[in-house]
Amino acid sequence: MRRPLLPCLLLLFGALPLYAQDFPNKTVRVIVPWAAGGSTDSIGRILGQKLAEYTSQQWIIDNRGGATGTIGHAFVAKSPPDGYTLLLGTNSTFAIASHLYKNIQYDNDTAFAPISLVAVNPQILTLHASMPVKTAKDLISLARAQPGQIIFSSAGVGATSHMATELFMNMAKIKMTHVPYKGGGPSFQALLGGETALSFVDAITVAPHAQTGRLRALATSTLKRTPLMPTVPTVHESGLPNFESVTSFGLFAPAGTARDILGRVNRDVVRAVAANDVKDKLKAQGVDPVGSTPEELTAHQKQETAKWGKVIREQGIKFE
């Protein structure tokens, strides 16, 4: 005798875990693999505050910096795949670090489940005011006349501030000398104090000092000008066609996390970065909100990995 269809369906679905329906039912921890106070930390706190509104649960930021973000990534890779430990990573780590570090404790391609591209952050090619150049073309001419004599700072080997300058040198066929610092803050202070001549720096950091004349903003690293500094041309406009370098921020979970949990978080994240108050807060810091499908984040990661791997090989960059 055939059993009634409805009771069978109820029995079937009753046997499945209702992940998304009751997720989250406790605090969600978002690992930021950088020190507190940086762009990733700030974006994470803005996003977490909004997600807490949507879910009625706390979303806390846990800063675990070091080794170009790989310490934080390794922690998440080893965390339970239950949706309660997530990673807000940057392309410094999910696309660049694997080309520089020989002994990373996880497989970057298989250890994480993509959720969403959250935002991208343009940087400004910035010079100390004492430098005798006014444009990116002037800088290229000076560097060609003085190979290796111009000193640039970065937040560390493999950081996006470093890679942007390497891409600039690669495309312009020039040579400058790199001095890495332990973070964006020390690198910027070196530039501000005249210890180094130039660096790619976040627009929100540069803007007030460019207004006072202590620093000179030459060009923006994205293909389009940033609304925060609309009078600053792009590198693309300034003589290096198709130059583009951004810091991108993506949200990941440990591999093996249930698809319906990933889907729930993705929907909430996309909704959050589209909210007017979140967009306003991010744009006030010079950050462009995105929001994407998991597949779009995967495609972005692959594209960035290939791009920066090529630059690292051609420039002969090694982590000492």
QUIFEN-V598468 format. One record per helix or strand of 2 or more residues. SS is the DSSP state (helix for helix, strand for strand). FROM is the first residue (numbers start at 1). TO is the last residue. If there is no record, write none. Layout:
SS,FROM,TO
SS,FROM,TO
//
This chain:
helix,5,14
helix,20,22
strand,28,32
helix,39,55
strand,59,63
helix,67,77
strand,85,90
helix,91,100
strand,112,128
helix,136,145
strand,151,154
helix,160,172
strand,177,180
helix,184,192
strand,198,202
helix,203,212
strand,215,220
helix,227,229
strand,246,254
helix,259,274
helix,276,284
strand,287,289
helix,294,315
//
